[in-house]
Amino acid sequence: MRVGREKRREGQRRPTIVCLCGSVRFLEAFDQASLRETLAGRIVLSVGSHRQRDEDALAHLTDAERAAALDHLAALHRHRIDLADEILVINTGGYTGPSTRAEIAYARARGKTIRWLEEPPAA
């Protein structure tokens, strides 16, 4: 059975996998980027939920539980970056917060292609 799947894939290139990174405060930009990337033939990996900030979704937890959950979510997102060929930074208005900057550094350290929703200012 496995051989059959491999034969179907011969000559077919796997679609590029892109991981969306950025502040979930830009819900509409995440949605638009996800659709645009999908229509361009890319496999899109994104945050688990961008309907609300993680801190708000986890507000019912104790401080220690919330901190542990946020660490877990950050680790999951780093795994998404590991799976991706590239990241697309959702930097609406040029904004990249500390978490996004950490994700960019993580991706860069692993040799991932980094694309930007909006071109960042020259460093």
N, CA, C and O atoms as CSV, one atom per row, in Angstrom:
chain,resi,resn,atom,element,x,y,z
A,1,MET,N,N,0.826,-1.198,0.000
A,1,MET,CA,C,0.000,0.000,0.000
A,1,MET,C,C,0.870,1.261,0.000
A,1,MET,O,O,0.594,2.216,-0.727
A,2,ARG,N,N,1.884,1.254,0.793
A,2,ARG,CA,C,2.765,2.408,0.878
A,2,ARG,C,C,3.432,2.693,-0.465
A,2,ARG,O,O,3.596,3.852,-0.846
A,3,VAL,N,N,3.810,1.650,-1.173
A,3,VAL,CA,C,4.459,1.823,-2.475
A,3,VAL,C,C,3.535,2.570,-3.424
A,3,VAL,O,O,3.989,3.429,-4.179
A,4,GLY,N,N,2.244,2.256,-3.395
A,4,GLY,CA,C,1.284,2.937,-4.261
A,4,GLY,C,C,1.248,4.428,-4.004
A,4,GLY,O,O,1.205,5.230,-4.936
A,5,ARG,N,N,1.264,4.791,-2.738
A,5,ARG,CA,C,1.259,6.218,-2.403
A,5,ARG,C,C,2.537,6.882,-2.892
A,5,ARG,O,O,2.503,8.005,-3.396
A,6,GLU,N,N,3.649,6.201,-2.747
A,6,GLU,CA,C,4.917,6.773,-3.202
A,6,GLU,C,C,4.919,6.948,-4.712
A,6,GLU,O,O,5.441,7.941,-5.219
A,7,LYS,N,N,4.343,5.994,-5.437
A,7,LYS,CA,C,4.301,6.098,-6.898
A,7,LYS,C,C,3.451,7.285,-7.330
A,7,LYS,O,O,3.809,7.986,-8.276
A,8,ARG,N,N,2.340,7.520,-6.657
A,8,ARG,CA,C,1.494,8.664,-7.014
A,8,ARG,C,C,2.240,9.974,-6.811
A,8,ARG,O,O,1.986,10.958,-7.505
A,9,ARG,N,N,3.147,9.979,-5.873
A,9,ARG,CA,C,3.864,11.210,-5.559
A,9,ARG,C,C,5.064,11.439,-6.463
A,9,ARG,O,O,5.591,12.550,-6.513
A,10,GLU,N,N,5.503,10.417,-7.176
A,10,GLU,CA,C,6.657,10.591,-8.058
A,10,GLU,C,C,6.375,11.712,-9.050
A,10,GLU,O,O,5.319,11.749,-9.682
A,11,GLY,N,N,7.312,12.602,-9.172
A,11,GLY,CA,C,7.154,13.695,-10.116
A,11,GLY,C,C,6.270,14.821,-9.609
A,11,GLY,O,O,6.170,15.866,-10.251
A,12,GLN,N,N,5.632,14.622,-8.473
A,12,GLN,CA,C,4.799,15.682,-7.902
A,12,GLN,C,C,5.568,16.326,-6.760
A,12,GLN,O,O,6.087,15.652,-5.870
A,13,ARG,N,N,5.623,17.620,-6.810
A,13,ARG,CA,C,6.296,18.351,-5.745
A,13,ARG,C,C,5.281,18.672,-4.663
A,13,ARG,O,O,4.154,19.077,-4.946
A,14,ARG,N,N,5.698,18.486,-3.426
A,14,ARG,CA,C,4.828,18.808,-2.297
A,14,ARG,C,C,4.603,20.315,-2.262
A,14,ARG,O,O,5.535,21.086,-2.489
A,15,PRO,N,N,3.383,20.738,-1.983
A,15,PRO,CA,C,3.153,22.179,-1.866
A,15,PRO,C,C,4.015,22.777,-0.749
A,15,PRO,O,O,4.332,22.103,0.231
A,16,THR,N,N,4.383,24.024,-0.909
A,16,THR,CA,C,5.112,24.743,0.126
A,16,THR,C,C,4.233,24.852,1.360
A,16,THR,O,O,3.036,25.122,1.266
A,17,ILE,N,N,4.842,24.639,2.514
A,17,ILE,CA,C,4.136,24.791,3.785
A,17,ILE,C,C,4.563,26.121,4.384
A,17,ILE,O,O,5.753,26.381,4.559
A,18,VAL,N,N,3.587,26.958,4.695
A,18,VAL,CA,C,3.849,28.268,5.279
A,18,VAL,C,C,3.183,28.345,6.651
A,18,VAL,O,O,2.039,27.924,6.825
A,19,CYS,N,N,3.906,28.882,7.607
A,19,CYS,CA,C,3.373,29.085,8.950
A,19,CYS,C,C,3.153,30.579,9.152
A,19,CYS,O,O,4.075,31.378,8.986
A,20,LEU,N,N,1.933,30.949,9.509
A,20,LEU,CA,C,1.625,32.346,9.783
A,20,LEU,C,C,2.083,32.684,11.193
A,20,LEU,O,O,1.800,31.951,12.141
A,21,CYS,N,N,2.786,33.791,11.325
A,21,CYS,CA,C,3.273,34.259,12.618
A,21,CYS,C,C,2.880,35.716,12.774
A,21,CYS,O,O,2.874,36.473,11.803
A,22,GLY,N,N,2.556,36.103,13.978
A,22,GLY,CA,C,2.220,37.493,14.229
A,22,GLY,C,C,1.250,37.626,15.377
A,22,GLY,O,O,0.835,36.638,15.983
A,23,SER,N,N,0.900,38.847,15.663
A,23,SER,CA,C,-0.030,39.131,16.748
A,23,SER,C,C,-1.452,38.787,16.325
A,23,SER,O,O,-1.909,39.187,15.255
A,24,VAL,N,N,-2.146,38.036,17.184
A,24,VAL,CA,C,-3.524,37.657,16.861
A,24,VAL,C,C,-4.485,38.835,17.001
A,24,VAL,O,O,-5.686,38.683,16.781
A,25,ARG,N,N,-3.972,39.990,17.361
A,25,ARG,CA,C,-4.841,41.175,17.368
A,25,ARG,C,C,-5.263,41.541,15.941
A,25,ARG,O,O,-6.210,42.303,15.743
A,26,PHE,N,N,-4.547,40.985,14.943
A,26,PHE,CA,C,-4.849,41.276,13.541
A,26,PHE,C,C,-5.638,40.128,12.917
A,26,PHE,O,O,-5.216,39.532,11.927
A,27,LEU,N,N,-6.782,39.833,13.510
A,27,LEU,CA,C,-7.632,38.717,13.095
A,27,LEU,C,C,-7.930,38.735,11.607
A,27,LEU,O,O,-7.763,37.723,10.926
A,28,GLU,N,N,-8.363,39.855,11.107
A,28,GLU,CA,C,-8.731,39.945,9.694
A,28,GLU,C,C,-7.523,39.689,8.787
A,28,GLU,O,O,-7.649,39.034,7.752
A,29,ALA,N,N,-6.370,40.200,9.172
A,29,ALA,CA,C,-5.161,39.986,8.368
A,29,ALA,C,C,-4.774,38.507,8.356
A,29,ALA,O,O,-4.336,37.997,7.325
A,30,PHE,N,N,-4.929,37.811,9.488
A,30,PHE,CA,C,-4.663,36.371,9.530
A,30,PHE,C,C,-5.600,35.637,8.586
A,30,PHE,O,O,-5.168,34.786,7.809
A,31,ASP,N,N,-6.897,35.972,8.655
A,31,ASP,CA,C,-7.885,35.311,7.795
A,31,ASP,C,C,-7.582,35.549,6.317
A,31,ASP,O,O,-7.619,34.618,5.513
A,32,GLN,N,N,-7.285,36.791,5.966
A,32,GLN,CA,C,-6.998,37.122,4.568
A,32,GLN,C,C,-5.729,36.426,4.083
A,32,GLN,O,O,-5.690,35.902,2.969
A,33,ALA,N,N,-4.698,36.420,4.915
A,33,ALA,CA,C,-3.437,35.773,4.533
A,33,ALA,C,C,-3.629,34.271,4.374
A,33,ALA,O,O,-3.087,33.667,3.448
A,34,SER,N,N,-4.393,33.673,5.267
A,34,SER,CA,C,-4.641,32.233,5.182
A,34,SER,C,C,-5.338,31.879,3.874
A,34,SER,O,O,-4.953,30.926,3.197
A,35,LEU,N,N,-6.348,32.638,3.529
A,35,LEU,CA,C,-7.065,32.383,2.277
A,35,LEU,C,C,-6.157,32.616,1.071
A,35,LEU,O,O,-6.116,31.789,0.159
A,36,ARG,N,N,-5.434,33.727,1.059
A,36,ARG,CA,C,-4.553,34.058,-0.061
A,36,ARG,C,C,-3.476,32.978,-0.254
A,36,ARG,O,O,-3.205,32.563,-1.381
A,37,GLU,N,N,-2.877,32.535,0.833
A,37,GLU,CA,C,-1.833,31.512,0.758
A,37,GLU,C,C,-2.410,30.175,0.291
A,37,GLU,O,O,-1.784,29.468,-0.499
A,38,THR,N,N,-3.592,29.835,0.776
A,38,THR,CA,C,-4.240,28.587,0.363
A,38,THR,C,C,-4.567,28.622,-1.121
A,38,THR,O,O,-4.323,27.651,-1.836
A,39,LEU,N,N,-5.119,29.735,-1.587
A,39,LEU,CA,C,-5.453,29.861,-3.007
A,39,LEU,C,C,-4.204,29.849,-3.887
A,39,LEU,O,O,-4.269,29.502,-5.066
A,40,ALA,N,N,-3.067,30.231,-3.303
A,40,ALA,CA,C,-1.800,30.198,-4.042
A,40,ALA,C,C,-1.199,28.788,-4.052
A,40,ALA,O,O,-0.123,28.572,-4.609
A,41,GLY,N,N,-1.895,27.838,-3.436
A,41,GLY,CA,C,-1.448,26.454,-3.463
A,41,GLY,C,C,-0.534,26.059,-2.324
A,41,GLY,O,O,0.126,25.022,-2.391
A,42,ARG,N,N,-0.485,26.862,-1.284
A,42,ARG,CA,C,0.368,26.554,-0.143
A,42,ARG,C,C,-0.452,25.896,0.968
A,42,ARG,O,O,-1.647,26.154,1.109
A,43,ILE,N,N,0.198,25.056,1.741
A,43,ILE,CA,C,-0.400,24.489,2.942
A,43,ILE,C,C,-0.146,25.489,4.061
A,43,ILE,O,O,0.997,25.882,4.294
A,44,VAL,N,N,-1.202,25.903,4.755
A,44,VAL,CA,C,-1.090,26.954,5.766
A,44,VAL,C,C,-1.183,26.368,7.170
A,44,VAL,O,O,-2.124,25.645,7.496
A,45,LEU,N,N,-0.197,26.691,7.987
A,45,LEU,CA,C,-0.226,26.389,9.414
A,45,LEU,C,C,-0.394,27.717,10.131
A,45,LEU,O,O,0.226,28.712,9.758
A,46,SER,N,N,-1.227,27.733,11.154
A,46,SER,CA,C,-1.495,28.990,11.835
A,46,SER,C,C,-1.618,28.741,13.329
A,46,SER,O,O,-1.456,27.616,13.800
A,47,VAL,N,N,-1.904,29.794,14.057
A,47,VAL,CA,C,-2.107,29.688,15.495
A,47,VAL,C,C,-3.343,28.834,15.758
A,47,VAL,O,O,-4.219,28.709,14.901
A,48,GLY,N,N,-3.404,28.249,16.952
A,48,GLY,CA,C,-4.527,27.378,17.291
A,48,GLY,C,C,-5.862,28.099,17.256
A,48,GLY,O,O,-6.860,27.542,16.799
A,49,SER,N,N,-5.884,29.320,17.730
A,49,SER,CA,C,-7.101,30.130,17.698
A,49,SER,C,C,-6.694,31.583,17.618
A,49,SER,O,O,-5.884,32.058,18.414
A,50,HIS,N,N,-7.256,32.281,16.661
A,50,HIS,CA,C,-6.966,33.714,16.599
A,50,HIS,C,C,-8.250,34.521,16.742
A,50,HIS,O,O,-8.327,35.668,16.303
A,51,ARG,N,N,-9.243,33.916,17.353
A,51,ARG,CA,C,-10.500,34.629,17.614
A,51,ARG,C,C,-10.377,35.532,18.830
A,51,ARG,O,O,-11.121,36.502,18.978
A,52,GLN,N,N,-9.434,35.205,19.694
A,52,GLN,CA,C,-9.169,36.054,20.849
A,52,GLN,C,C,-7.731,35.838,21.296
A,52,GLN,O,O,-7.096,34.841,20.953
A,53,ARG,N,N,-7.238,36.790,22.064
A,53,ARG,CA,C,-5.871,36.674,22.565
A,53,ARG,C,C,-5.778,35.466,23.491
A,53,ARG,O,O,-6.722,35.156,24.218
A,54,ASP,N,N,-4.639,34.791,23.460
A,54,ASP,CA,C,-4.453,33.629,24.332
A,54,ASP,C,C,-4.701,33.994,25.790
A,54,ASP,O,O,-5.334,33.238,26.527
A,55,GLU,N,N,-4.200,35.152,26.200
A,55,GLU,CA,C,-4.353,35.573,27.587
A,55,GLU,C,C,-5.829,35.694,27.959
A,55,GLU,O,O,-6.214,35.358,29.079
A,56,ASP,N,N,-6.654,36.169,27.031
A,56,ASP,CA,C,-8.086,36.302,27.295
A,56,ASP,C,C,-8.764,34.936,27.320
A,56,ASP,O,O,-9.618,34.682,28.170
A,57,ALA,N,N,-8.394,34.068,26.403
A,57,ALA,CA,C,-8.986,32.729,26.346
A,57,ALA,C,C,-8.637,31.915,27.586
A,57,ALA,O,O,-9.387,31.023,27.981
A,58,LEU,N,N,-7.507,32.221,28.193
A,58,LEU,CA,C,-7.040,31.462,29.352
A,58,LEU,C,C,-7.258,32.206,30.663
A,58,LEU,O,O,-6.692,31.828,31.689
A,59,ALA,N,N,-8.068,33.252,30.642
A,59,ALA,CA,C,-8.259,34.104,31.817
A,59,ALA,C,C,-8.837,33.349,33.012
A,59,ALA,O,O,-8.646,33.765,34.155
A,60,HIS,N,N,-9.535,32.255,32.765
A,60,HIS,CA,C,-10.152,31.484,33.851
A,60,HIS,C,C,-9.134,30.658,34.642
A,60,HIS,O,O,-9.464,30.125,35.702
A,61,LEU,N,N,-7.920,30.550,34.145
A,61,LEU,CA,C,-6.884,29.756,34.804
A,61,LEU,C,C,-6.157,30.573,35.863
A,61,LEU,O,O,-6.183,31.803,35.842
A,62,THR,N,N,-5.514,29.878,36.782
A,62,THR,CA,C,-4.665,30.574,37.744
A,62,THR,C,C,-3.462,31.140,36.987
A,62,THR,O,O,-3.200,30.756,35.848
A,63,ASP,N,N,-2.746,32.040,37.619
A,63,ASP,CA,C,-1.566,32.627,36.971
A,63,ASP,C,C,-0.569,31.545,36.562
A,63,ASP,O,O,-0.019,31.589,35.462
A,64,ALA,N,N,-0.338,30.581,37.443
A,64,ALA,CA,C,0.623,29.512,37.141
A,64,ALA,C,C,0.123,28.635,35.997
A,64,ALA,O,O,0.897,28.266,35.114
A,65,GLU,N,N,-1.170,28.297,36.008
A,65,GLU,CA,C,-1.736,27.478,34.932
A,65,GLU,C,C,-1.690,28.219,33.603
A,65,GLU,O,O,-1.389,27.633,32.562
A,66,ARG,N,N,-1.993,29.518,33.651
A,66,ARG,CA,C,-1.985,30.332,32.432
A,66,ARG,C,C,-0.570,30.425,31.860
A,66,ARG,O,O,-0.377,30.306,30.650
A,67,ALA,N,N,0.410,30.636,32.725
A,67,ALA,CA,C,1.804,30.714,32.266
A,67,ALA,C,C,2.226,29.391,31.626
A,67,ALA,O,O,2.889,29.386,30.589
A,68,ALA,N,N,1.844,28.276,32.242
A,68,ALA,CA,C,2.189,26.959,31.682
A,68,ALA,C,C,1.494,26.745,30.343
A,68,ALA,O,O,2.097,26.226,29.403
A,69,ALA,N,N,0.227,27.142,30.256
A,69,ALA,CA,C,-0.521,26.978,29.002
A,69,ALA,C,C,0.085,27.842,27.900
A,69,ALA,O,O,0.204,27.391,26.761
A,70,LEU,N,N,0.468,29.075,28.223
A,70,LEU,CA,C,1.082,29.957,27.224
A,70,LEU,C,C,2.419,29.394,26.747
A,70,LEU,O,O,2.737,29.472,25.560
A,71,ASP,N,N,3.196,28.833,27.660
A,71,ASP,CA,C,4.457,28.190,27.266
A,71,ASP,C,C,4.188,27.018,26.329
A,71,ASP,O,O,4.896,26.829,25.340
A,72,HIS,N,N,3.159,26.233,26.647
A,72,HIS,CA,C,2.791,25.084,25.813
A,72,HIS,C,C,2.369,25.545,24.416
A,72,HIS,O,O,2.778,24.956,23.416
A,73,LEU,N,N,1.550,26.601,24.351
A,73,LEU,CA,C,1.107,27.119,23.051
A,73,LEU,C,C,2.287,27.642,22.235
A,73,LEU,O,O,2.344,27.440,21.022
A,74,ALA,N,N,3.222,28.310,22.894
A,74,ALA,CA,C,4.410,28.815,22.191
A,74,ALA,C,C,5.239,27.651,21.648
A,74,ALA,O,O,5.753,27.720,20.531
A,75,ALA,N,N,5.369,26.582,22.439
A,75,ALA,CA,C,6.123,25.408,21.981
A,75,ALA,C,C,5.436,24.764,20.779
A,75,ALA,O,O,6.104,24.360,19.827
A,76,LEU,N,N,4.109,24.666,20.818
A,76,LEU,CA,C,3.374,24.113,19.678
A,76,LEU,C,C,3.607,24.947,18.422
A,76,LEU,O,O,3.765,24.406,17.328
A,77,HIS,N,N,3.626,26.268,18.589
A,77,HIS,CA,C,3.825,27.116,17.415
A,77,HIS,C,C,5.246,26.958,16.868
A,77,HIS,O,O,5.453,27.005,15.655
A,78,ARG,N,N,6.219,26.773,17.757
A,78,ARG,CA,C,7.585,26.511,17.276
A,78,ARG,C,C,7.622,25.204,16.480
A,78,ARG,O,O,8.348,25.105,15.491
A,79,HIS,N,N,6.850,24.209,16.901
A,79,HIS,CA,C,6.778,22.955,16.131
A,79,HIS,C,C,6.151,23.200,14.761
A,79,HIS,O,O,6.564,22.592,13.773
A,80,ARG,N,N,5.157,24.085,14.694
A,80,ARG,CA,C,4.581,24.430,13.386
A,80,ARG,C,C,5.649,25.051,12.492
A,80,ARG,O,O,5.742,24.736,11.306
A,81,ILE,N,N,6.450,25.932,13.074
A,81,ILE,CA,C,7.540,26.552,12.312
A,81,ILE,C,C,8.514,25.477,11.831
A,81,ILE,O,O,8.997,25.536,10.700
A,82,ASP,N,N,8.803,24.495,12.687
A,82,ASP,CA,C,9.689,23.394,12.288
A,82,ASP,C,C,9.135,22.654,11.073
A,82,ASP,O,O,9.895,22.264,10.186
A,83,LEU,N,N,7.822,22.459,11.024
A,83,LEU,CA,C,7.188,21.739,9.916
A,83,LEU,C,C,7.156,22.554,8.627
A,83,LEU,O,O,7.102,21.996,7.531
A,84,ALA,N,N,7.189,23.870,8.765
A,84,ALA,CA,C,7.012,24.763,7.618
A,84,ALA,C,C,8.303,24.933,6.822
A,84,ALA,O,O,9.410,24.765,7.334
A,85,ASP,N,N,8.113,25.272,5.552
A,85,ASP,CA,C,9.237,25.648,4.698
A,85,ASP,C,C,9.575,27.123,4.893
A,85,ASP,O,O,10.718,27.545,4.717
A,86,GLU,N,N,8.562,27.889,5.256
A,86,GLU,CA,C,8.726,29.335,5.393
A,86,GLU,C,C,7.701,29.860,6.380
A,86,GLU,O,O,6.724,29.186,6.708
A,87,ILE,N,N,7.943,31.079,6.845
A,87,ILE,CA,C,6.937,31.750,7.666
A,87,ILE,C,C,6.492,33.019,6.947
A,87,ILE,O,O,7.247,33.624,6.185
A,88,LEU,N,N,5.267,33.398,7.207
A,88,LEU,CA,C,4.730,34.669,6.735
A,88,LEU,C,C,4.389,35.472,7.975
A,88,LEU,O,O,3.510,35.094,8.750
A,89,VAL,N,N,5.085,36.577,8.159
A,89,VAL,CA,C,4.888,37.419,9.333
A,89,VAL,C,C,3.734,38.379,9.064
A,89,VAL,O,O,3.782,39.184,8.134
A,90,ILE,N,N,2.706,38.279,9.886
A,90,ILE,CA,C,1.558,39.182,9.806
A,90,ILE,C,C,1.929,40.394,10.660
A,90,ILE,O,O,1.700,40.413,11.870
A,91,ASN,N,N,2.497,41.388,10.017
A,91,ASN,CA,C,3.031,42.567,10.711
A,91,ASN,C,C,2.246,43.814,10.314
A,91,ASN,O,O,2.819,44.802,9.853
A,92,THR,N,N,0.954,43.757,10.497
A,92,THR,CA,C,0.070,44.868,10.146
A,92,THR,C,C,0.553,46.164,10.798
A,92,THR,O,O,0.820,46.212,11.999
A,93,GLY,N,N,0.656,47.200,9.988
A,93,GLY,CA,C,1.122,48.486,10.492
A,93,GLY,C,C,2.570,48.448,10.947
A,93,GLY,O,O,3.020,49.337,11.670
A,94,GLY,N,N,3.310,47.414,10.525
A,94,GLY,CA,C,4.708,47.284,10.918
A,94,GLY,C,C,4.909,46.694,12.304
A,94,GLY,O,O,6.041,46.596,12.778
A,95,TYR,N,N,3.810,46.295,12.963
A,95,TYR,CA,C,3.915,45.814,14.342
A,95,TYR,C,C,4.427,44.381,14.417
A,95,TYR,O,O,3.889,43.485,13.766
A,96,THR,N,N,5.464,44.173,15.209
A,96,THR,CA,C,5.904,42.838,15.613
A,96,THR,C,C,6.211,42.909,17.101
A,96,THR,O,O,7.142,43.595,17.521
A,97,GLY,N,N,5.429,42.203,17.884
A,97,GLY,CA,C,5.626,42.176,19.330
A,97,GLY,C,C,6.724,41.205,19.719
A,97,GLY,O,O,7.331,40.568,18.858
A,98,PRO,N,N,6.980,41.090,21.006
A,98,PRO,CA,C,8.069,40.229,21.473
A,98,PRO,C,C,7.896,38.760,21.084
A,98,PRO,O,O,8.875,38.105,20.726
A,99,SER,N,N,6.681,38.235,21.145
A,99,SER,CA,C,6.465,36.826,20.770
A,99,SER,C,C,6.754,36.614,19.291
A,99,SER,O,O,7.380,35.627,18.905
A,100,THR,N,N,6.295,37.546,18.473
A,100,THR,CA,C,6.524,37.435,17.029
A,100,THR,C,C,8.010,37.541,16.714
A,100,THR,O,O,8.527,36.794,15.883
A,101,ARG,N,N,8.691,38.460,17.372
A,101,ARG,CA,C,10.138,38.590,17.150
A,101,ARG,C,C,10.865,37.300,17.541
A,101,ARG,O,O,11.824,36.901,16.880
A,102,ALA,N,N,10.409,36.651,18.613
A,102,ALA,CA,C,11.012,35.377,19.023
A,102,ALA,C,C,10.752,34.299,17.971
A,102,ALA,O,O,11.632,33.486,17.688
A,103,GLU,N,N,9.555,34.288,17.391
A,103,GLU,CA,C,9.233,33.320,16.335
A,103,GLU,C,C,10.090,33.562,15.090
A,103,GLU,O,O,10.557,32.614,14.459
A,104,ILE,N,N,10.290,34.820,14.747
A,104,ILE,CA,C,11.129,35.162,13.591
A,104,ILE,C,C,12.560,34.683,13.836
A,104,ILE,O,O,13.175,34.079,12.957
A,105,ALA,N,N,13.086,34.950,15.026
A,105,ALA,CA,C,14.449,34.513,15.360
A,105,ALA,C,C,14.549,32.990,15.315
A,105,ALA,O,O,15.545,32.444,14.840
A,106,TYR,N,N,13.527,32.313,15.803
A,106,TYR,CA,C,13.508,30.846,15.789
A,106,TYR,C,C,13.537,30.335,14.350
A,106,TYR,O,O,14.311,29.438,14.017
A,107,ALA,N,N,12.693,30.910,13.509
A,107,ALA,CA,C,12.638,30.495,12.098
A,107,ALA,C,C,13.959,30.792,11.395
A,107,ALA,O,O,14.467,29.963,10.639
A,108,ARG,N,N,14.505,31.961,11.643
A,108,ARG,CA,C,15.768,32.360,11.007
A,108,ARG,C,C,16.894,31.400,11.407
A,108,ARG,O,O,17.714,31.021,10.571
A,109,ALA,N,N,16.931,31.011,12.682
A,109,ALA,CA,C,17.975,30.103,13.169
A,109,ALA,C,C,17.874,28.725,12.519
A,109,ALA,O,O,18.848,27.973,12.492
A,110,ARG,N,N,16.703,28.401,12.000
A,110,ARG,CA,C,16.499,27.111,11.348
A,110,ARG,C,C,16.526,27.216,9.831
A,110,ARG,O,O,16.195,26.261,9.128
A,111,GLY,N,N,16.917,28.372,9.334
A,111,GLY,CA,C,17.079,28.549,7.895
A,111,GLY,C,C,15.776,28.644,7.119
A,111,GLY,O,O,15.755,28.385,5.916
A,112,LYS,N,N,14.695,29.008,7.785
A,112,LYS,CA,C,13.407,29.124,7.102
A,112,LYS,C,C,13.364,30.418,6.291
A,112,LYS,O,O,13.957,31.426,6.677
A,113,THR,N,N,12.664,30.376,5.179
A,113,THR,CA,C,12.399,31.590,4.413
A,113,THR,C,C,11.429,32.436,5.223
A,113,THR,O,O,10.465,31.920,5.790
A,114,ILE,N,N,11.689,33.735,5.273
A,114,ILE,CA,C,10.811,34.641,6.019
A,114,ILE,C,C,10.215,35.634,5.042
A,114,ILE,O,O,10.929,36.374,4.366
A,115,ARG,N,N,8.892,35.635,4.981
A,115,ARG,CA,C,8.170,36.611,4.168
A,115,ARG,C,C,7.376,37.505,5.111
A,115,ARG,O,O,7.070,37.129,6.243
A,116,TRP,N,N,7.053,38.686,4.622
A,116,TRP,CA,C,6.373,39.686,5.435
A,116,TRP,C,C,5.087,40.117,4.750
A,116,TRP,O,O,5.049,40.278,3.530
A,117,LEU,N,N,4.042,40.304,5.530
A,117,LEU,CA,C,2.811,40.866,4.997
A,117,LEU,C,C,3.094,42.284,4.505
A,117,LEU,O,O,2.698,42.662,3.403
A,118,GLU,N,N,3.780,43.055,5.333
A,118,GLU,CA,C,4.218,44.409,4.985
A,118,GLU,C,C,5.736,44.440,5.104
A,118,GLU,O,O,6.299,43.949,6.083
A,119,GLU,N,N,6.381,45.005,4.126
A,119,GLU,CA,C,7.845,45.057,4.139
A,119,GLU,C,C,8.304,45.788,5.401
A,119,GLU,O,O,7.857,46.903,5.668
A,120,PRO,N,N,9.200,45.162,6.183
A,120,PRO,CA,C,9.674,45.827,7.404
A,120,PRO,C,C,10.632,46.960,7.057
A,120,PRO,O,O,11.241,46.957,5.987
A,121,PRO,N,N,10.765,47.925,7.958
A,121,PRO,CA,C,11.729,48.997,7.701
A,121,PRO,C,C,13.145,48.432,7.653
A,121,PRO,O,O,13.450,47.445,8.322
A,122,ALA,N,N,13.990,49.052,6.870
A,122,ALA,CA,C,15.387,48.608,6.757
A,122,ALA,C,C,16.055,48.701,8.120
A,122,ALA,O,O,15.888,49.679,8.848
A,123,ALA,N,N,16.812,47.669,8.447
A,123,ALA,CA,C,17.472,47.634,9.765
A,123,ALA,C,C,18.761,48.408,9.751
A,123,ALA,O,O,19.446,48.484,10.771
